[in-house]
Amino acid sequence: MKDNNTTDISFFQRYLTLWVFICMVVGVVLGHFVPVISTFLNKFEYAKVSIPMAILIWIMIYPMMLKVDFKSIKNVGKNPKGLIVTWVVNWLIKPFTMYGIASLFFFVLFKSFITPDLATEYLAGAVLLGAAPCTAMVFVWSTLTKGNPAYTVVQVATNDLIILFAFVPIVKFLLGVSNVIVPTDTLFLSVILFVVIPLAGGILTRVFIVKNKGIDYFENIFVHKFDSVTIVGLLLTLILIFMGQSKVILENPLHIILIAVPLTIQTFFIFFISYFTSKLLKLPHDIAAPAGMIGASNFFELSVAVAVALFGTTSPAALATTVGVLTEVPVMLTLVKIANKTASWFPNKGN
């Protein structure tokens, strides 16, 4: 069971860009020719949060939260420099450079192609991506770079805790600077729905299963039962988003590329900041590589969820976060190759 499920999810993750593209086509076709589906689903919402979308995002995020072992935090003191690099880059640099780079492209370099109103919402989507470092796919990137698995878990666990307290004020501040009115209650509700609840569910499930079945059963069998469920949740979520974005995409297909440019540049920029800082600090490669990956990658599930909650499924902001999903995998795989080819620059193993 373990081998089959692991193969399935690895195959899906490896070709995630292809699946996103297929979902985009399916969603756009449905949105254009069967708009009644979007109209019907939009009736089910609370505090501007789409209930169908919330359910699908829970399906996506819950299995990822199962992998977070907060007991690993007790090992933070063994090699704190890598964690400090991750925290500083993720929370003091990344959100603000994302804002700056996206503003430069959307309002200055691309002003001939994008109206100010669209630029503002695209910027909002970029900010949501920049304020949410990866907590799920980073496990994949870490594995591909032979990263220290225990240390990666600590990085993810601590970032999940920081998200609870830092995500809302950072997003509120940066969107406020952009003159985007953000309902604070909706923003907090989004974090509770898409981080606190699935995180609590993951923790409780982990404790219960490990207590009754053991850690080997949990990590090698139980967690993998949800692999296909996560895939279905992600694909259906993307289809719903592209259904709502069908008109914008059909009228402005160039905008997909325009949004992708600053997101791609930001990803490379953040990776190299973390990676070369780790080199200067003489960190081992199995810690430096995941440190670079977790900052470069995004918690796009949360970003998409909050964009939908704040601005709606059909909003340009939701489109911008979805483009983040489309660009992430090929860019991150490129960074994986760079990290692997430069492994000789670093000591071989962490402590």
N, C-alpha and C positions, 0 to 999 in steps of 0.2 A: 504493500500500500504506500509506504513511504516513498519508494523509488518512483512509482507511477505518478503520484501527485506532485513530487518535486520536479519531475520532467515536464509535466503539464504547465506548472506555473513558470518554470524557467523558459519554456518555449514561448509562452504568452509574453513574458517580460522582455524577452529578446526581440520580439517583433511588435512591441507595443505601439510604435509609430504607425505600423501598417493597420493595426486594429483601430486606432484612433481615426485614421483616414477613412476606413470603411464605415465607422460610426458616423463620421461627418457626412459622408455621402447618403447613408440611410436616413439620418436625421434631417438633412436638407430636403431630400425627396419627400419625406413624410410631412415636413413642415410646409412645403410648398403646395403639395397636392391634397393633403389631408389635414388642414389647419384646425379642424374641429377637435383633434386629439389634444393639442396644446391648450385650446380654449377650455376644454373640459377639465384638464388637470390643474389649470390655474385657479379653479374654483376652490381647491383644497389648500388653504394656507392659514397660518396663525402668526400674528405679529410680523407679517410679510415673509414668513418662512414657509416654503413649499413643503407640505407634508409628504407627498410622494418622493420629492427630492431628498428630504431628510431620511426617509426609510432606506432609500438606495445608498445614501452616504454612510449610514450606520452599517449597512451590509459590507461596504468597502472597508471602513476604518476599524470596526470591531476585531476582525482577525489580525490586523496589524498590531493592535494594542495588546493582544494576547502574547506577543513576542517580547514585550517590555517587562524585564525583571528588575523591579526597583530594589531588590536586595543587593544588586550589583553596585549600587551607589556607595556602599560601604568601602568599596575599593578605590574611590576617587583619589584618595591621598597618595596612592602608590606612584602615580605619574601625573601630577596635576597640570603640567605645562601644555599637554595636548588638549585637555579640556578647556583651559584658559583661552587657547587659540580659538577653539570652536565657539566658546561663549562670546568672546570679543567680536569676532568676525560676524557671527550670526545675528547679534543683537545691537552692536554699536556701529557696525559698518554696513552690512548688507542692506537693511531697509532703506537707509539714506542714500547709498549709491544707486540703488534701484530707482529711487525717486528722481535722483539727478540725471541718470542716464536716460530714463524713459521720458522725462520732461524735455531734455535736449532734442531727442528724436521726434517726439510727437508734436511739440510746440514750435520747434525751430527748423530742424532739418527736413521734416516731412509736412510742414505747414501748407504746402501746395497741394497735398493729397488728402489731408485730414482736417475737417472743420474743428474749431476750438471746442465745441461741445463734445464731439467724438473723442478728441484728444484728452479731454478731462476724464472721461469715463475709461478710456484705455489706460490712462495713468493710474486710475483707481484700481483697476485689475492688476496692473504691474505691482503696485504697492502691496496689495493683498498677497501676491506671490512672494515678494521680497521680505515680508514680515513673518513668513511661515517656513522655517527650515525643515528639511525632510525628516520624517520619523518612520518611514516605511521602506521606500525603495533603496534607502541608504544601506540596508542590509544586503541588497543585491550588489551594489557598487563595492561595498566593503569585501564581499566574497570574491568578486572578480579581480580585486587588487591584492588578494591574500591578506586582507586587513585582520587585525587582532579582533576576533569575534566578541570576546568579553568586554574589551574596551569600547567597541562599537555600541554594545548594549548600554554601557554607561553613558555614552554620548547621547544616545536617543532618549534614555530615561530622564536625564537632566534637562534636555531640551523640551521634553514634554511638560516638565514641571515649570520651566520658564515661560512656555507658551501660555500657561494658565494666567500668568500675571502680566506678561509684557506685550502680548499680541494686541489686546484691545487699546491700551494707551498709545502704542506706536502707530497703529492704523488710524486711530482717532486724530492724532497730531498731524500726521502726514496728509491725510485727506482734508483736514481742516485748513492746512496751508494751501491746498489746491482749491479751496472754496467749495468743497463737496460736503453737503450736509449729511451727516451720518447719524441715524437714530441710535443713541447709546444702548437703549434697551434691546434693540435688535442685534447689535454687535455682541453684547454680553450673552444674549440668548443663543446666538450662533456658537459661541465658544462653549457654553454649557452643553448644547445639543451635540456638537460635533467633536468636542475634545473630552469634556468632563464625563459625560454619560458613557461613551464607548470605552474611555480609559478606566473608569470605575468598573464597568462590566468586564473588561479584560482582566483586571486585577483580581476581582472576585472569582471569576471563572478559573483563572490560573491557580489561585490558592485552593479552591475546592477540588479541582482535578488532580493537582499534585498531591494533595493530602490523601485522596482516596485511591489514586491509580499510580502515583509515582512520577518523578520528573522525566524519566525516559519515555514513558507512555505519552506524557504531555507533549514533549518536544518532537518526538519521532512519529507519532501517530495522530494525536488529537488535533494539533495545530493544522496539520495538512488536510484535515477533513474540510476546512473552510477555503482551501485554495480556489476551487472552481466557483464558490459562492462570491468570493471577492471579485473574480473576473466578470461574472454576470452583473454584479452591482456597478462596477466601473463602466462597462459597455452600455448598460441601460441609462446610466447617468449622462454619459456623453451624448447618447442619442437624443435624450430629452433636451439637453442644452442646445444641440445643433438644430433641433426642430424649432426652438424658439429663435435661433439666430439665422434661419434660412433666408429671410428677406435681406438682412444685412450682408450675408455672404454672397448671395446671388447678385446683389447690386454693387458690392465692393469686394470682389475676390482678392484684389491687390492688398487689401488691408490685412489679410492673414500674414502676408510676407512682411508688411511694414511693422506689424506687432512683433513678429518673430525676431527681427533684427536687434532691437535693444535688449530683449530677453536673452538672446544668445550671447551678446557681448557681455552682459552682466554675469552670466553663468561662468564664462571663462575668467573674467576679472576676479570674481570672488574665489574661484578655485585656486588661482595662482597666488592670491594674497595668503590664503591659509597654507598652501603647499610650501611656498618659499619661506614663510615665517617659521614653519615647522623645520625646514632645513636649517635655517639660521639658529634655531634652538637645539639643533642636533638630535631631533626626535627620530626614533626608528621608523622605517617605512611603513610598517604594519599599523602605526598610529597616525603618521602624517597623511597617508592616502585617505583613510576614512575621514580625517579632520577636514581635508579639502572637499571630499564628496558631500558631506552632510551640509556644508555651507552652500555649495554650488547647486545642489538639488533642492527641490521645493516640496513642501507638504501641499501638493496641488489639490488633494481631496478637500482639505480645509479651505483653501483659497477659493475653489469653485463653489463650495457650499456657502461661504460668507458672501461672495459676490452675488449669488442667486438670492440669498436672503435680503441683502441690502438693496440691490438694484433690479432684481427680477431675472427670470430665465432668459428673456429676450434682450437683455441689456448688453451694450458694448463691453461693459466691465466683465460680465460673465464670459463673453467671447475672448477677451484678453487672457483670462485665467485658463481658458480651455486651450488656447494657442500655446500656453505654457506646457500643457500636457503633450501637445503635438511635437514641440521642439525638444523636450527634456531628454528623451531616450537617445536619439542620435548624438546629441551634444555630450551627454554623460558617458556614452560608450567611447566617444573620442577622448574624453578626459581619462577614462580608464586605461586606454592604450598609452596615453602620455605618462600616466603614473607608473604603469608597468615597465615602460621603456627607460624610465629614469630611476628605477628602484635602486640602482647601484650608487646613487648620490647619497643614500641614507644608510645608517646602520641596519643590519638585517632584522633584528628582533627586539621587541619591547621586553620590559622586565616582567 
